[in-house]
Amino acid sequence: MSVAEDQIAQEPRIVTEIPGPKSRELHARRQAVVPPGVHSVVPVYVERAHGSVLVDVDGNQIVDVCGGIGVTTIGHTDDAVVAAAAAQLGKVTHTLFTMTPYEPYVQVAEHLARNVPGSTAERPYKTLLMNSGAEAVENGVKIARRYTRRPGVAVLEHAYHGRTALTSSMNHKGAPYAQGYGPRVGDIYKAPNSYPLRDGLSGPEAAKRTIAYLEKMAGAEDLACLVVEPVQGEGGFIVPADGYLPALAEWCRANGIVFIADEVQAGMARTGTVFSIEQFGVEPDIVLSAKGIAGGLPLAGITGRAEIMDASLPGGLGGTFGGNPVSCAAAVAVFDQIERDGLLARAKHIEEVFGDGLRGLAAKHSAIAEVRGKGAMLAIEIVKPGTLEHDPELTQRVIDFAVQRGILLLSAGIYGNVIRFLPSLQFTDELCATVVRVLDEAFEATTA
């Protein structure tokens, strides 16, 4: 047992109002020096954390069911990650890999190559490392354009890919990510996706609709890539119908379009496989990873078929901090634990236990239209009972109720009517039961 684990019991414990006086004081200081565009969902200031629990500056213990929006997949301040990062800090913190390289970068690339669906000795994959999910998407598109010599980028409705100029233009939702920031990037085509709850289409039917739209609005011969979140994140944890993604991948392959799996939120063991795309029977041309890859340190990967990645000229790829050695050392520790500690099975166990609890809530509360997701990436969609009309107001009331009981939740979906759950893979059955109980109380209190 680590010192942090010994000091932080894995349970909610509220000792002041939320936010407490010290958090309110810090928030006032923050407002004077940080712009409002850098928004915080809950103005509770965290002092330390371990496993699945945050401790704020007032001493409140809050169960983190958001995981830094999918970052702390193996838990906060994981002992192995901390040890690996600390050891690397004492050796080398920076040289710039494109100047004088180092082994941890190569180790991460080797781990990614081993875990990408479709990677074999005859069909090798190579990796570029960067800092964030948005950078991964930017570089994935850049590499696909270089390889195909085509300009067009296809994305799906309800998608979220980042906040840079390119990625905010790729998002389905313009406000607040792109609205008012100037011209949006062109040659981006947003096609209908598969949303079983709302479109009622089978996978092949939904794929036919997506393909027809892209062929009509873009033209397959002008598309460099199709960027797909296998399980959509910010869009509401939408899981496509069976057969949808394989049909899209087949169409891409037939038309020379690079199929890019954006695994920034769904990847790194969260859904029960290292990359969620594996569960849909698709071998992507490029896989994008970030968030959970380095246990809380900034790192992102663009892993693609060798012939695609090799199309860029020397010097055409990279960045000053891309593949920082400390982040890479942490990522190696994450991969080691996935392989050693049975974390894929743990994700599936959380899906079963937590999912059963959420389905029990749905049977009791008619405002829950659907429970969906894979592994430790689950969600409930909240509607006005008897309809499929979005209910973001009730969603926010439930979230606000829960945080006062020490449970940190986060909304998602284009209309803000989805509550998403991204617990760490160390989340216990007891914590699952606690979250379900508080949600039950929240629906009882807010729908009375």
C-alpha positions as CSV (number, residue, x, y, z in Angstrom):
1,M,0.0,0.0,0.0
2,S,1.3,3.4,-1.0
3,V,1.5,6.4,1.4
4,A,-1.1,8.2,-0.7
5,E,-3.5,5.2,-0.6
6,D,-3.1,4.8,3.1
7,Q,-4.1,8.5,3.6
8,I,-7.0,8.6,1.1
9,A,-9.7,6.1,1.8
10,Q,-11.5,5.2,-1.3
11,E,-14.9,6.6,-0.4
12,P,-16.7,10.0,-0.4
13,R,-16.3,12.2,2.6
14,I,-17.8,15.7,2.8
15,V,-16.7,17.9,5.7
16,T,-17.6,21.4,4.3
17,E,-20.1,22.8,1.8
18,I,-19.2,22.2,-1.8
19,P,-17.2,24.3,-2.8
20,G,-15.7,24.9,0.6
21,P,-14.2,28.2,1.8
22,K,-10.7,27.6,0.7
23,S,-11.9,26.6,-2.8
24,R,-14.0,29.8,-3.0
25,E,-11.0,31.8,-2.0
26,L,-8.8,30.2,-4.7
27,H,-11.6,30.7,-7.2
28,A,-11.6,34.4,-6.5
29,R,-7.9,34.5,-7.1
30,R,-8.2,32.5,-10.2
31,Q,-10.9,34.8,-11.7
32,A,-8.4,37.7,-11.5
33,V,-5.7,36.0,-13.6
34,V,-7.3,33.2,-15.7
35,P,-9.8,34.0,-18.5
36,P,-13.3,32.7,-18.3
37,G,-12.8,30.7,-21.6
38,V,-10.8,28.3,-19.4
39,H,-13.9,27.0,-17.7
40,S,-14.1,24.6,-14.8
41,V,-17.1,22.4,-14.4
42,V,-16.9,22.4,-10.6
43,P,-14.9,25.1,-8.8
44,V,-13.5,22.7,-6.3
45,Y,-9.7,23.0,-6.1
46,V,-7.9,19.6,-5.7
47,E,-4.9,19.3,-3.4
48,R,-4.1,15.6,-3.9
49,A,-5.6,12.4,-5.3
50,H,-5.1,8.7,-5.3
51,G,-6.9,5.8,-7.0
52,S,-10.5,7.0,-7.6
53,V,-10.7,9.8,-5.0
54,L,-9.8,13.5,-5.1
55,V,-9.1,15.5,-1.9
56,D,-9.8,19.2,-2.2
57,V,-8.1,22.0,-0.3
58,D,-10.9,22.0,2.3
59,G,-10.4,18.3,3.0
60,N,-13.4,17.0,1.2
61,Q,-13.0,13.6,-0.5
62,I,-14.8,13.3,-3.8
63,V,-15.2,10.2,-5.9
64,D,-13.9,10.9,-9.4
65,V,-16.1,9.2,-11.9
66,C,-14.7,11.3,-14.7
67,G,-11.0,10.3,-14.6
68,G,-9.8,13.7,-15.8
69,I,-12.1,13.0,-18.8
70,G,-10.6,9.7,-19.5
71,V,-7.0,10.4,-18.5
72,T,-6.4,8.6,-15.2
73,T,-7.6,5.2,-16.5
74,I,-5.3,3.3,-14.1
75,G,-6.1,5.7,-11.2
76,H,-4.7,8.9,-9.8
77,T,-1.0,8.9,-8.7
78,D,-0.6,5.3,-9.6
79,D,2.5,3.9,-7.8
80,A,4.1,2.4,-10.8
81,V,3.6,5.5,-12.9
82,V,4.9,7.8,-10.2
83,A,8.0,5.6,-9.7
84,A,8.7,5.4,-13.5
85,A,8.3,9.2,-13.9
86,A,10.4,10.0,-10.9
87,A,13.2,7.7,-12.0
88,Q,13.2,9.3,-15.5
89,L,13.2,12.8,-13.9
90,G,16.6,11.9,-12.4
91,K,18.0,10.9,-15.7
92,V,16.8,13.1,-18.6
93,T,13.9,15.4,-18.7
94,H,14.3,16.8,-22.3
95,T,16.7,16.7,-25.2
96,L,14.1,16.9,-28.1
97,F,13.8,13.5,-29.8
98,T,14.5,15.0,-33.3
99,M,17.8,16.2,-32.0
100,T,19.2,13.5,-29.8
101,P,16.8,10.5,-29.3
102,Y,16.2,8.3,-26.3
103,E,14.9,4.8,-25.5
104,P,11.6,5.5,-23.8
105,Y,10.2,7.0,-27.0
106,V,11.1,3.9,-28.9
107,Q,9.6,1.7,-26.1
108,V,6.2,3.5,-26.4
109,A,6.2,3.1,-30.2
110,E,6.9,-0.6,-29.8
111,H,4.1,-1.0,-27.3
112,L,1.7,0.8,-29.7
113,A,2.8,-1.2,-32.7
114,R,2.1,-4.5,-30.7
115,N,-1.4,-3.4,-29.7
116,V,-2.8,-1.8,-32.8
117,P,-5.3,-4.2,-34.5
118,G,-3.8,-5.5,-37.8
119,S,-0.2,-4.9,-36.9
120,T,2.0,-7.8,-38.1
121,A,5.6,-8.2,-39.2
122,E,4.3,-8.2,-42.8
123,R,2.1,-5.1,-42.1
124,P,4.1,-3.0,-39.6
125,Y,2.9,0.2,-37.9
126,K,5.0,3.1,-36.9
127,T,4.4,5.9,-34.4
128,L,4.9,9.7,-34.0
129,L,4.5,11.0,-30.5
130,M,3.1,14.4,-29.6
131,N,1.6,16.1,-26.5
132,S,-2.3,16.1,-26.7
133,G,-5.3,14.5,-28.4
134,A,-5.8,17.6,-30.6
135,E,-2.2,17.4,-31.8
136,A,-2.7,13.7,-32.6
137,V,-5.8,14.5,-34.7
138,E,-3.9,17.4,-36.5
139,N,-1.0,15.1,-37.3
140,G,-3.2,12.2,-38.3
141,V,-5.0,14.4,-40.9
142,K,-1.7,16.0,-42.0
143,I,-0.1,12.6,-42.6
144,A,-3.2,11.3,-44.4
145,R,-3.2,14.3,-46.7
146,R,0.5,13.8,-47.4
147,Y,0.1,10.1,-48.2
148,T,-3.0,10.5,-50.4
149,R,-2.3,13.9,-51.9
150,R,-5.9,14.7,-51.4
151,P,-7.4,17.6,-49.3
152,G,-10.8,16.4,-48.0
153,V,-11.4,15.3,-44.4
154,A,-14.6,13.4,-43.5
155,V,-16.0,13.3,-39.9
156,L,-19.2,12.2,-38.3
157,E,-22.1,14.0,-36.7
158,H,-21.8,14.3,-32.9
159,A,-18.0,14.0,-33.2
160,Y,-15.5,15.9,-31.0
161,H,-11.8,16.1,-32.0
162,G,-10.3,19.1,-30.2
163,R,-10.0,22.9,-29.8
164,T,-7.3,23.9,-32.3
165,A,-8.3,25.7,-35.6
166,L,-8.5,22.4,-37.5
167,T,-10.0,20.2,-34.9
168,S,-12.6,22.7,-33.7
169,S,-13.7,22.9,-37.3
170,M,-14.0,19.1,-37.4
171,N,-16.3,19.1,-34.3
172,H,-20.1,18.7,-34.8
173,K,-20.7,21.3,-32.1
174,G,-19.5,24.8,-33.1
175,A,-20.3,26.6,-29.8
176,P,-18.2,27.1,-27.7
177,Y,-15.3,25.5,-29.5
178,A,-15.2,27.3,-32.8
179,Q,-17.8,30.1,-32.6
180,G,-16.4,33.6,-32.9
181,Y,-12.8,32.5,-33.5
182,G,-12.6,33.4,-37.1
183,P,-12.9,31.4,-40.4
184,R,-13.3,27.7,-39.9
185,V,-11.0,25.3,-41.8
186,G,-12.4,24.2,-45.2
187,D,-12.5,20.8,-46.9
188,I,-14.2,19.2,-43.9
189,Y,-17.4,17.1,-44.5
190,K,-19.7,16.1,-41.6
191,A,-21.7,13.1,-42.4
192,P,-24.6,11.4,-40.5
193,N,-23.4,8.8,-38.1
194,S,-25.0,5.7,-36.5
195,Y,-27.1,6.6,-33.4
196,P,-29.2,3.5,-32.7
197,L,-31.4,5.1,-30.0
198,R,-32.5,7.9,-32.3
199,D,-32.2,6.7,-35.9
200,G,-33.4,3.1,-35.6
201,L,-31.1,2.0,-38.4
202,S,-29.1,-1.2,-38.6
203,G,-25.3,-0.8,-39.0
204,P,-25.3,-1.5,-42.8
205,E,-28.3,0.9,-43.3
206,A,-26.6,3.7,-41.3
207,A,-23.3,3.1,-43.2
208,K,-25.1,3.3,-46.5
209,R,-26.5,6.7,-45.5
210,T,-23.1,8.0,-44.4
211,I,-21.4,6.8,-47.6
212,A,-24.2,8.3,-49.8
213,Y,-23.8,11.6,-48.1
214,L,-20.0,11.7,-48.5
215,E,-20.1,10.6,-52.1
216,K,-22.6,13.3,-52.9
217,M,-21.2,16.2,-50.8
218,A,-17.4,15.5,-51.0
219,G,-16.7,12.9,-53.6
220,A,-14.6,9.9,-52.5
221,E,-11.8,10.8,-54.9
222,D,-11.2,14.0,-53.0
223,L,-11.1,12.6,-49.5
224,A,-7.8,12.0,-47.7
225,C,-9.3,10.4,-44.6
226,L,-12.3,9.5,-42.6
227,V,-11.8,10.3,-38.9
228,V,-14.0,8.2,-36.6
229,E,-14.4,7.8,-32.8
230,P,-15.3,4.2,-32.5
231,V,-17.3,5.1,-29.4
232,Q,-18.0,8.8,-29.6
233,G,-16.9,10.8,-26.5
234,E,-18.1,14.3,-26.1
235,G,-21.0,13.5,-28.5
236,G,-22.5,11.3,-25.8
237,F,-20.7,7.9,-25.7
238,I,-22.6,6.8,-28.8
239,V,-21.9,3.2,-29.7
240,P,-22.6,2.6,-33.4
241,A,-24.8,-0.3,-34.6
242,D,-23.2,-3.6,-35.4
243,G,-21.7,-3.6,-38.9
244,Y,-21.5,0.2,-39.2
245,L,-17.8,0.7,-38.8
246,P,-16.7,-2.3,-40.9
247,A,-18.8,-1.1,-43.8
248,L,-17.2,2.4,-43.6
249,A,-13.7,0.8,-43.4
250,E,-14.4,-1.3,-46.4
251,W,-15.6,1.7,-48.4
252,C,-12.5,3.7,-47.4
253,R,-10.2,0.8,-48.5
254,A,-12.0,0.5,-51.8
255,N,-11.6,4.2,-52.5
256,G,-8.1,4.9,-51.2
257,I,-9.3,6.9,-48.2
258,V,-7.3,6.6,-44.9
259,F,-9.5,5.2,-42.1
260,I,-8.4,7.0,-38.9
261,A,-9.6,5.7,-35.5
262,D,-9.7,8.6,-33.0
263,E,-9.1,6.6,-29.8
264,V,-8.2,9.6,-27.7
265,Q,-11.0,9.0,-25.2
266,A,-12.0,5.4,-25.8
267,G,-8.5,3.9,-26.1
268,M,-5.9,2.6,-23.7
269,A,-7.8,-0.4,-22.2
270,R,-10.9,1.7,-21.2
271,T,-13.4,-0.3,-23.1
272,G,-12.0,-3.8,-22.4
273,T,-9.5,-3.9,-25.3
274,V,-6.4,-1.7,-25.7
275,F,-8.2,0.1,-28.5
276,S,-12.0,0.1,-28.8
277,I,-11.9,-0.3,-32.6
278,E,-10.8,-3.9,-32.1
279,Q,-14.3,-4.7,-30.8
280,F,-15.8,-3.7,-34.1
281,G,-13.6,-6.0,-36.2
282,V,-11.8,-3.1,-38.0
283,E,-8.1,-2.8,-38.7
284,P,-7.6,1.0,-39.0
285,D,-4.9,2.7,-41.2
286,I,-4.1,5.1,-38.4
287,V,-4.9,5.0,-34.7
288,L,-4.8,8.2,-32.5
289,S,-4.1,7.8,-28.8
290,A,-3.7,10.3,-25.9
291,K,-5.5,10.9,-22.5
292,G,-5.0,7.6,-20.7
293,I,-1.7,6.6,-22.4
294,A,0.6,8.1,-19.8
295,G,-1.3,7.9,-16.5
296,G,-1.8,11.7,-16.2
297,L,1.2,13.0,-18.0
298,P,0.9,14.7,-21.4
299,L,1.5,12.4,-24.3
300,A,-0.2,11.4,-27.6
301,G,0.5,9.0,-30.3
302,I,-0.2,8.8,-34.0
303,T,0.3,5.1,-35.0
304,G,-0.2,4.2,-38.7
305,R,0.7,1.7,-41.4
306,A,4.4,2.1,-42.2
307,E,3.8,3.1,-45.9
308,I,1.5,5.9,-44.7
309,M,3.8,7.1,-41.9
310,D,6.8,6.9,-44.2
311,A,5.3,9.3,-46.8
312,S,6.4,12.4,-44.8
313,L,9.8,13.9,-45.4
314,P,12.5,14.0,-42.7
315,G,11.8,17.0,-40.5
316,G,8.1,17.2,-41.6
317,L,6.9,15.6,-38.3
318,G,7.6,16.3,-34.7
319,G,7.5,19.1,-32.0
320,T,9.6,20.4,-29.3
321,F,8.0,18.5,-26.4
322,G,6.5,15.6,-28.4
323,G,7.4,12.3,-26.8
324,N,8.9,13.9,-23.7
325,P,11.0,11.2,-21.9
326,V,9.3,11.6,-18.6
327,S,5.8,11.1,-20.2
328,C,7.2,8.2,-22.2
329,A,8.5,6.5,-19.1
330,A,5.1,6.8,-17.5
331,A,3.4,5.4,-20.6
332,V,5.7,2.3,-20.5
333,A,4.5,1.8,-16.9
334,V,0.9,2.0,-18.0
335,F,1.4,-0.5,-20.8
336,D,3.2,-2.8,-18.4
337,Q,0.3,-2.7,-16.0
338,I,-2.3,-3.4,-18.7
339,E,-0.4,-6.5,-19.7
340,R,0.5,-7.6,-16.1
341,D,-2.5,-6.7,-14.0
342,G,-5.4,-7.9,-16.1
343,L,-6.8,-4.4,-16.7
344,L,-8.7,-5.4,-19.8
345,A,-10.7,-7.9,-17.8
346,R,-11.1,-5.3,-15.1
347,A,-12.7,-2.9,-17.6
348,K,-15.2,-5.6,-18.6
349,H,-15.9,-6.4,-15.0
350,I,-16.8,-2.7,-14.4
351,E,-19.0,-2.8,-17.4
352,E,-20.9,-5.7,-16.0
353,V,-21.2,-4.5,-12.4
354,F,-21.7,-0.7,-13.0
355,G,-23.7,-1.3,-16.1
356,D,-26.1,-3.6,-14.2
357,G,-26.5,-0.9,-11.6
358,L,-27.3,1.7,-14.2
359,R,-29.8,-0.5,-16.0
360,G,-31.5,-1.0,-12.6
361,L,-31.8,2.8,-12.4
362,A,-33.2,3.0,-15.9
363,A,-35.9,0.4,-15.0
364,K,-36.9,2.6,-12.1
365,H,-36.5,6.1,-13.5
366,S,-38.3,6.8,-16.9
367,A,-36.1,9.8,-17.5
368,I,-33.3,7.5,-18.4
369,A,-33.8,6.6,-22.1
370,E,-30.8,4.4,-22.5
371,V,-27.7,2.9,-20.8
372,R,-24.9,2.4,-23.2
373,G,-21.1,2.1,-23.6
374,K,-18.3,-0.4,-23.3
375,G,-16.1,-1.3,-20.5
376,A,-15.4,1.6,-18.1
377,M,-16.9,4.0,-20.6
378,L,-20.6,4.1,-19.8
379,A,-23.4,6.6,-20.1
380,I,-27.0,7.3,-19.5
381,E,-29.1,9.5,-21.8
382,I,-31.7,11.6,-20.0
383,V,-35.0,12.6,-21.6
384,K,-38.4,13.9,-20.7
385,P,-40.4,10.8,-19.7
386,G,-42.4,9.3,-22.5
387,T,-40.4,11.0,-25.2
388,L,-36.9,11.2,-26.7
389,E,-36.8,15.0,-26.0
390,H,-33.5,16.0,-24.5
391,D,-33.5,17.1,-20.9
392,P,-30.3,19.0,-20.1
393,E,-31.9,20.8,-17.2
394,L,-32.6,17.5,-15.3
395,T,-29.2,16.2,-16.3
396,Q,-27.5,19.2,-14.6
397,R,-29.7,18.9,-11.5
398,V,-28.6,15.3,-11.1
399,I,-24.9,16.3,-11.5
400,D,-25.3,19.1,-9.0
401,F,-27.0,16.9,-6.5
402,A,-24.3,14.2,-6.8
403,V,-21.3,16.5,-6.2
404,Q,-22.8,17.7,-3.0
405,R,-22.7,14.0,-1.9
406,G,-19.1,13.6,-3.0
407,I,-19.6,12.1,-6.5
408,L,-18.0,14.0,-9.4
409,L,-20.0,13.5,-12.6
410,L,-19.8,15.1,-16.1
411,S,-22.3,15.7,-18.9
412,A,-21.8,15.0,-22.6
413,G,-23.9,15.0,-25.7
414,I,-24.6,17.8,-28.2
415,Y,-27.6,18.8,-26.1
416,G,-26.0,18.2,-22.7
417,N,-28.4,15.5,-21.7
418,V,-26.0,12.6,-21.2
419,I,-24.1,11.7,-18.0
420,R,-20.9,9.9,-18.8
421,F,-18.9,7.7,-16.5
422,L,-15.2,7.3,-16.9
423,P,-14.1,5.6,-13.7
424,S,-10.5,4.3,-13.3
425,L,-9.9,0.6,-13.8
426,Q,-9.2,0.5,-10.0
427,F,-12.9,1.4,-9.3
428,T,-14.2,-1.0,-6.8
429,D,-17.6,-2.8,-6.7
430,E,-18.3,-0.8,-3.6
431,L,-17.7,2.5,-5.4
432,C,-19.9,1.4,-8.2
433,A,-22.7,0.7,-5.7
434,T,-22.1,4.1,-4.0
435,V,-22.4,6.0,-7.3
436,V,-25.6,4.1,-8.3
437,R,-27.1,4.8,-4.9
438,V,-26.4,8.5,-5.1
439,L,-27.8,8.7,-8.6
440,D,-30.9,7.0,-7.4
441,E,-31.3,9.6,-4.7
442,A,-30.6,12.3,-7.2
443,F,-33.3,11.2,-9.6
444,E,-35.7,10.8,-6.6
445,A,-34.9,14.3,-5.4
446,T,-34.8,16.2,-8.7
447,T,-37.9,14.6,-10.4
448,A,-40.2,14.7,-7.4
